[in-house]
Amino acid sequence: MSLANDAAGLLKERINPIKIKVQKEHFSGESIDLDEASSAFVKLRIIDPTNRDARAIDSFALRDFEKRILHGISRARGVPYEGVGLMKLYQRLIGTIHAIPEEVIIVLTDRLIMTWSDDDLRFHARVAVFGFPSIISTSGIIEAPARPREYYLAKQALSIQGVSGIEPILAKQFEGRYLEPDDDRTKQILRGYLLQCLFYAYNIEPFCKDRNCVLFNAHWQEEMIHAQVESEKLCAKHEALLEKIKDGLPVKWLPQ
């Protein structure tokens, strides 16, 4: 929870007087038992990123692992789940989603969330899936935006040469240009994605075309680091919109 608390603390400085509440996974919605919930998570696991319908087969071992995740004993870091289905499952588990702006619910998870693209007919890892609730993946922050092009070329070259221990070599060569697990910059980046979820809830548009704005839809690690850590600001347009939200701006997509 320290990452969530750190990011929430940074976010609070930006959106005060909007209140932030951080709590551990708590479900009070549709009444389903632990076996049913763990089975539902298993059935959302993606086993082939090029097959839209391929999912993990429900088994005792996988259900048991999902139960340990729900109890906080194990972590799901890197395990891929279908994002839209995961959002619908959280809707069931959380229950009543209050009308915006009374409450904006954001689920923070280390499950790797993926969504299908009709452009190239495959699943892609995402940092966030926007909806009600929105979901942010801490694994996605590491895995979804691509590392520098030179990283992949260097990795291929070292692999062809048969070099062992490639990752530490690449980490030193490209130090600072992409995030690694437990990177101290993650809390700043997470704050930016929390802001994107807030703008989605109010405006149904979480992104900005300005690469210096924290709402920039980064596809590369260096773009993400630049927007969230080096720039760390909203553009003038979105800063003005945030001020209006803080002052009680009506939600754009709700009937007035």
N, C-alpha and C positions, 0 to 999 in steps of 0.2 A: 504493500500500500504506500510505501514511501515515495515511489515515483509519482503515483497519482496525487499524493499530498503536495509534493514539490511543484508539480505542474499546476495544480489547483491554486497554490499560493501565488505563483507567478501570474496566473490568469486573473485572480482576484484583484491584483493591482491594476489590471487593465479595464475591468468591467464593473468595478464598484460604482453604485450600490447594489448591483445584481448579486444575489447571494449564491454561494456554492456549497453543496453538501456532498461529501465523499463518504461512501459506505462500502463495506464488503458486499460480495454477491449476496443479495437478499431477494427471495422470490415470494410473492404473496398473491400471485394471480391464479390461473387455472390450477386446480388441485390435481397434480399427477405425482405418482410415487417415484422414488429414486430410480428404480429399475426402468420405468418408462422414460424418465428424463434422460438417463444415461444412454438408453437405446436410441432416443431421438438425436442426441449428439453424434453417436456412432454413424447413423444413417446419413449424416450431413458431411461425413469425411470424403474428400475427393481422392480417388486412387489413380486417376489417369487424367492429366490436364487437357488432353485432346479429345476426351470422350465426355460429352455434356451430362450423360446419365450414369456414368460409372461411379458407384459409391461403395464404401466399405460394407462388408457383410457383417451383420450383427452377430456378435459372439460374446461368450461369457468374459473372455480375457479383455476385449475392448470395452465392454460395459463396466467391468471392474476398474479399468484405468480411468474411464470417464467419471466414475463415482469418486475416485481419489482426487481427480481434478476439482470436482464440485466441493469436496471436503477441504480443499486447499493443501492436500498432502503431496500431490504431483502437479507438474506444470505441463501445459499443452504446447509449449514453445515450438514453432515450426510445423505442427500438425495442421494440414490444410483443410478448411471447411468451406462449404458453399455459402457465400455471404448473405444472399437474399433469404434463403431458408433459415439461416442462423438468426437473422433479424426477426423473422416470423416466430421462431421458437422463443426468443427472448420476449416477444410481445405476449405470448401465452404465459410465460413464467413470471413476468413482472406484473401483469394484470393491467389495471386501469392506468392509462396514460393521460394525465391531466391536460387540459387545453393549454396551448401556448398563449400567453407567456407565463402562466402560473408555474409551469414546470417544464424544463427541457432535460430529458433523460438521455444520458450517454453511457453506453456500456464500454468499459475498458477491459480488454482481454489480451492474453498472450497467444490465443489461438490465431493461426495464420488464416486470414479470410481471403477468399478468391471469388471473382465474378467472371461470368462467361462473356467473351467478346465475339460478336458476329463478324467482325472485321477479319480476324484470322482463325476463327473457329477453335478457340482454346480458352482455358481459364487463365486469368492473370492474378497475381497476388496484389492486394490493395492495402493501403494504410487504413482507409475508412470506407464504410458503407453508410450512406446517409439515408435517414428515414426516421421512424418513430418506434423504437429508439434508434439513434445512430450508434454505430459500433466503430471503435478505434482499436486496431491491432498493434500492440507493441512489437510483435514479431514482424508485422508488415512494415513498420518504420525502418527496420533493418533490411528486410528482404525485398520489399516491393519496388522502391525506386532503384534504378540500375546504377551500378558502380561506374567509374570512368571507363570509357572505351579502351583506353590504354591498359587498364587492369585486366580485361579479358584477353587482350592480345598477349600480354606478358604471361598470364596464366597458361595460355595455350603453348607458348614457346617453352616455358619451363617444363610443362608436362611432356612435350615432345622430346626434350632433352633428358627426360627421366629423373629430374631433380626431385628429391624427397623433401617433405616439410615445406610445401609451397606457400601455404597460407601465411606463416610468420614472415616469410621473405616479402610477400606482396603487401602485408600490413605495414612493414617498415618502409617499403618503396613508395606507397601511396598514403602514408600517414596523414590523417586529418581530412582526407578527401572523401571518405565514406564512414558511416557509423558502424561500430561493432557492438556486440552485446555489452551492456553495462556502461556504455559511453555516457560521460557526464553531460553531454549536450542533449541527450534524449529528452530531458524534462522541458527544455526550451522548445524543442520541436513538437513535443506533445501538446504544449500550450497552444501552438499555432493550429493544430488539428482540432483541438477543443473549440477554438474560435470559429473554425470552419463549420463545425456542427451547430454552433450558435447561429451563425449567419444562415445556414440552411433552414433552421427552425423558423426563423423570422422572415426569410427572403426567398427560400427555395433556390438560392444560388450561392453555394459555398465558396466559389472560386473567383480569382481575379487574374487578368491577363498581365498585370504588372509583375515582373519577376522579382521586384524588390518588396512586394507586399506579402505578408505572412499567409494570405489567402491564395497565393500562387499555386496552381496545380502542378507540382513538381513530378517529373518522370525520371529524373536523375538525382542521385544522392547529392551531387554538388549543387544542383538547383535548390534542393530542399534545405541544405545547410546554409546556403546563401540567404534564402528568404527568411528562414526561421532563426538563425543564429547571428549571421553577419549583418543583415538588415534589421531584422527583429521588429519591424514596424508595419502598420497598416498604411496603405496608400491614402492620400488625402480624401478620396471619395469614400472609402470604407471607414476611415476614421470618423468622418462626419456622420455616416450612417450608424456607426456604433454609438456615438453620442446621442443620436435620436432614439436608438433602442433603449439606452440607459434612462432616457427621459420619458419612456413609456410609448414609443412609437407603435401604432397598431400593426399587428402582424399582416404582412403584405397579402398573403393568400387566403386569409379568413374573411368571410363576408362581414362588412361593418354595419 
